[in-house]
């Protein structure tokens, strides 16, 4: 529950931030929020490409 724009619990805030981070990362890589959410709910999480190291 949000009270005056703040999350009431630390657990709720952490969950909201995890979802927000996932959606922001997906968007930065060209996937829209709806597709990212659909993939998450169907068990096909989008993952960012792994940076290749030499």
N, C-alpha and C positions, 0 to 999 in steps of 0.2 A: 504494500500500500504506500502511496506517496502522500506525504503531508508537507504542504507548503513547498513543493518542488523537490523535496528530499526523500530518499528512500527510508522507510522505517527501520529496516534491519540491514545488517551488513551482508547477510546471505542474499537478500533480494537485490541489493546493489551489485554484488559480485555476479549474480546470474544475468542481470540486465547488461552489465559491461561485457560479459562473454558473448552474448548475442550481438550486441552492437559492434564488437570487434570483428566477429565473423562476417557480419554483413558489410562492414566498411572495407575489409580486406577483399571480399569477393567483388565488391563494386570497383575497387581500384584495379582489379584484374579483368574487368569487362563483363562480369556476370551481374545481372540485375537482382535486386533484393528478392523478388518473388521466386525466381529460379533457385536462388541459394536456399531459401526457406523450404521450397518444395523438395529439393535434393536432400536436405537435412531430415525432413519428415519421412522420406522414402528410404532412408538408410544409405544414401549415396552422397555423403558429405563432400562438399567441394574442399579441396586442399590447395593452397598456393603451390606453384612450382618450386621445386627444391633448387637452391642456388648451387651451381656446379663449382667445385673448387679444383684447382690444379694441383 
